[in-house]
Amino acid sequence: MMMSVATGTHPREVGVIMNGVTGRMGYRQHLVRSILAIRDQGGVALPDGTKVNVRPLLVGRSEEKLVEIAQRHGIEDYTTDLDAALADPRWQIYADFLITQARAAAIKRAIAAGKAIYTEKPTAESLSEAIELARLARAAGVLTGVVHDKLYLPGLRKLRRLLDQGFFGRVLSIRVEFGYWVFEGDDQPAQRPSWNYRREAGGGIVTDMFPHWSYVLEDLFGLIKTVYTQTATHIPQRWDENGQAYAATAEDAAYAIFELDDGIIAQLNSSWTVRVNRDELFELQVDGTKGSAVIGLFGAKVQTATDTPLRVWNPDVPDDRDYSADWVDFAGDEPFENGFKRQWEDFLVSYLTGGTYRYDLLAGARGVQVAEAGLHSAATGCKVPLAALALNGGGGVPL
């Protein structure tokens, strides 16, 4: 049983160490839109009707930035001393939003301190280190959770409903288009930090996005059996936050084919060098024997087999048909909240009730495995098979 608060003795609040809140994701999605939203709504509701609130402790390197954030949001607690925070029993959960290179070392310290762990992905820079983290947490008996926010998006939840209803029949293929144009940083400031484009700093779109594609595909459709990837650094020079030119050493686009269980083929394009001509920045199309769907972050459109119009290819005659009009909006009948917040609530309930949590550090290691396979495929030109992961093997490798 994972270490957590025993049922029947719920505290009035649970303390959460939030390391990395001065960064974009840590501040916007995890602090403001998740933890503070939970705090302001009066806490998280448990199955027995009890409500337990959250108390954040902000951790970072710049005290000036921490003070500014704390004052802006009415937060009492902040520190630049992570070790002191980990030693304080008032804080039961350690949450990590650091850059990837710093993450594993901090999580190891938190596990050694007996804290529950909630972390962004990827959980580590290598599969062996990601499995080591999962093993350490298992040995320490601490509950762990890894961000799987895409599964909580309205569009993906609508897709899950369609799958549960058998809407597609037998799923044949999946196509994913993700990305947008990230400015180089010279004439217009870049929307993403410069380390994202430096391999030596842990950057690259494969490391960033393949862990997402791993859990989206495997949670909804089936295990990934093989990975083939072609990467590119389309823009070799960019400008950093100080206006200094630098060489981009990490890929800014990845074109991948994943083979899943039951012969399903998934094609995934991920790019920071594409101009968007689709309804949303993320678009996933599922084609099945009985119907198809086009899923975005929020929207969902469907077309059944019986409603599929006859198509005839004739390149010599202009085609004035409105193909988008052949699709029907699929609306969910439940309210959808911020996906990060919803997952935080699920994790907190698991922690406070002494339960297990599905999206743990071993699940996070699977995402690292898929990213590692993608980079290996790109380097060798080979299709890379994936094996199952386990914690009882030697050497921290997939079994």
N, C-alpha and C positions, 0 to 999 in steps of 0.2 A: 504494500500500500504506500502510495506516495505521501510524503509528509505534508500535512495541511492542517487547517483549523478543524478540530473535531466538531461533528454535527451536534447541535444542542448547546454549544457554548460559543455562539457567534459573537465576535466583538462588535462594537459600535462602528468601528472603522478598521480598514486594513491599510498598512503603510506600504507605499510603492516607491522604490528608488528608481528615478528616471534619469538614466545616464545618456546624454547626448541630445538634450532638449534645445540646444542652441542651433542644431541643424534643421534643415527644412522639414524632413519627415518627422523627426522627433518632436519638433514644436507643433507643426500644423496638424498632423494626423493623430499622433499619439497623445500629446498633452492637451491641446485645445479641443479637438473634435472627439476625443475619446475620454480620457481621465477627467478633465474638467467638465465635460458634458455629463458624465456619470455623477460627479460630485454635485453639480448644480441641479440634477434631477432628484437628489436625495439618496443616491446610492444604487446598488444593484439588488434586485429582488431575488431571494432564494426560494426554493420549492415550498418551504414551510411558511412562506409569507413574510419572513424576516427581511429587513432591508439593512444592508451593510454599506457604509460609505467608504470612499477612498481618500487617502491623504498623501499627496505627492511630495517627495523630496527631490528637488532638482539638483543634478550633479553635472558639472562641466569644468572646463579648464579656466574659463574667464569669469571671475566673480562679478565683474561689471555687467556682463551680459545676463548672468543669473539674477542679479538684483533687479535689472530692468524688467525681465520676464515675470519675476515674482511680484513686483509691485503692480505691474499691469493687470495681473490676474488674481490678486489677493491671496497669494501663496506665502505661507509663513516660513517654509523650510527650504534651505538651499545650502550647498557646500561644494568646495573644490576638492575635498578629501574623501575619495571613494572608500578607502580602507576604514575610516571612521564610520561612514554610513553603513558599511557591511557589518561592522561590529556592533551596531546599535539594534537591540531587539525590537524597537518600535517599528522597524521597517522589515516586513516579511517577504516582499517580492522584489526581485531585481529585474528591471527592464532595460534592455540594451538597444540603443539606436546609433551607435558609433559607426565609423567607417569600418569596412570589413576587416582590414588589417589589424585593428585594435580589439575586435570583438571577442575572439576566442580566449585571449588572456584574461580579459575582464570577467567573462562568464566562468572561467575556472576559479577565479577568486571568489565569486559569488556562490558557486557550488560548495567550495570549501567552507564558506561561512554559513552554510545550511539554508540559504535563501531559495525560494521558488524562483524559477527563471521564465521570463517572457522576452523574446528577442526578435528583432528584425532578421531577415534573411539577406544573403546567405549566412549561415551560422559560422562558417570558417572558410579559410582560403583553400583548403584541400579536403578531400573525402576522408583521409585518415584522421585528420584533426577533428572533423565534424563527428565522426564515429567515436573518437576519444571523448568528446564532450558528452555524447549520449551515454557512454559507459560510466563516466564519472558521476553523472546525475543519477543514473540507475543505482550505482553503488551507494550514493549518499541518501537515496530515498527522497529526492526532492521532485516536486511536480515541475514539468517544463512545458512551455508552449512556444511555437514559432509562428510568425505572422503568415497567414494564408488568406489575406484580405480579399483577393479576387473572388473567392467562393461565396462571399457575403454580398457581392454586388447585386443590385436588382436584376440586371440582365442575366447573370449566371444563375441566380435563384429561379428565374423563369425557365431557363434552360433545364435545370434539374427537374422542375415540375413536368416539363414536356417529356423528358426521359422517363420519369416515373410513370407517366401515363401511357408509355409505349407509342408515343406519337410518331416516332421516326421509323418504326419497324426495325429492320436490321440496319444499324449505322454502317455506312460505307466509308465516308471520308470527312475530314475536318480541315477547314482552311482558316488560318488566323492572319490578320493584318494588324500590326501594332506599330505605332511610332508617329513621329512628327519631325519637323525641321528644327534642329537646335542650332541657333546662330553661332557662327564661328567665334564671336567675341571681339571682333575688331570694330566694325561699323555699328554693331548693335550688341548689347551685352548678352551673353549666353544664358539660357534658362537653366542649365545644369552646371554643377561645379566642375572645375577643370580636372579634378582627380578621376572623374568618370572616364577620361580619355587617356589615362596613363596606366598602362599595364602594371608598372612597378608600384603603383599606389593602390592596386586592387580594382582598377577600372575595367570597362568593357561591357558591351551590351549582353554578351553571353552570360557572364557572371551575374549580371543584374536581372535578366529576364528569364533565363532558362529554369531557375528554381520556381518561378511563377508558373511557367508552362508545365513543369513537372507535376505540380499538385493539381492544376486545373484539369489536365488530361487524365491523370490517374484517378482522381476522385470522381470524375464524371463518366469516364469512358472505359478505362481499363489500364493495365500495366503497360509501361513503355518497354518494348522488347529491343529495339535498335534505334540508334541516333545517327543521322548523317547531316553534316553542317558545312556550309561554305560561308566564311566570314570575309569582311572587307573593311579596310580603313579608307573610306571614300574621301575624307577630308584629312590630309596628313598634317596640316598645321592649324592650330587654333590659338586663341589668346586667353590668358587666365584672368583672374579677378583683379589683378593689378595692371592689366593692359599689356602684359608681356607675352610675346609670341613663344610658343612651345611646340615641340613635335608630338603629335598624337601617336602614342605607341600601342594603344588598345583599339580593337575593332569598334566601329560605330554602326555596323549593320551585320545581321546574321540571317542566312536563308537556310532553313532546316526542313528535313523530312523525318518524322518519327513513325515507326511502325508499332502499333499497339496490339493488344490481345484481339482475337477474332478477326484478324486481317484488316483492321481499321488503319487507314493511312492519314496522318496529320501533316499538313504543310504549314509552316509558320515563318512569316517574314517579320523580323524585328529590326527597326531602323530609326536612327536619329538623323537621317539624311533623306527624308521623304516628305513631300508636301501632300497634305491630306486632301483626298477627294472621296470621302465616305461620310456617313452620318456621324460617326464618333471616332475618337482616336484609337479605340480598340474595336475590332469587328471579327466575329467568329461565325463561320458558316458551317452548319452540319447538314450533310445530305444522307438520307436514308431511303429505304425501299418504299416507305409509305408517306414520306414527307420530308421537308427541309425547313431549316430555320436560320435566320441571320440575327445574331445576338450582339448587342453592344454593352457598354457599361450599364446602361439603363434600359434601352429599348430591346424589343424582340419582335421580329416579323416572321410569319410562317407561310408555307405553301404546301398543301396536301397533294398526294399523288393524283387524286381525282380532279383537283383544281389546276393541275399543271397543264398549261396550254401547249399545243403542238407548235414546235419550232422547225422551220425549214431554212437551211443555210443557203443564202443567195447573195453573194457579194456584189452582184451586178445591179441590184435594185436597192435604192435607199430604204432604210428601215425606220419608220416613224413611230414604232410601237413604244409605249411607255412601260418598260419592263417592271419598273418598281410598283406600278399599279396592280400587278398580278399577285402582290403579297398583302397579307392581312396582319394588322397589328395584334400582338398577343399581350394582353394586359393582365398583370397579376392582381389578385383580389386581397392583398395584404399590404400593410404599410412597410416601406423599406427605409431603414436608417443607414447612417454611415457604416460602411463595412468594417472599418477598423474598430469602431465603437462596439458593434455587435460581437466581434470576436473577443474583444477585451471582456465584455460582459460574460461570455461563455467561459472564458478562462477563469475569471474571478469566481464564478459559481462553482466550477470544478475544484478550485483551491479551497473555498470556504466550506464545501460540503464533503471534502475528503475523497472526491472522485478521481478518476483518471482523465487524461486529456488526449484526444486522438492526434492532434497536430503537435507532436512533441519533438524533441531534439533528434530522434531517429528519423522522423518524417522530414525534418530539416536537412538531415544528412542525405536523404534521397535527392533533394533539390541540388545539393552540391555535386552529387554523383552525376546527375544529368548534365549539369553545366561543365563538369570536368570531361565527360564523354563528348560533349559538343566541341570543346576546344581541341581535344585529341583528334576528333574526326577532321576538323578544319586543318590541323597541322599535317595529318597523314593522307588525307583524301579518302579515308576508309569509312565504311559503315561500322559503327561501334556497337556491339551487343551489350545489354545491361543485365546484370544479375540481381537477385534479391539481396536486401541488406539484412544483417543480423548482428546482434551484439555478443554472441557467444563464440565467434570465430577468432582466430589469431591474427595479430598484426593490424587490426582495424581496417580490414578490407572487405569488400562485398563477398558474400558466400553464394 
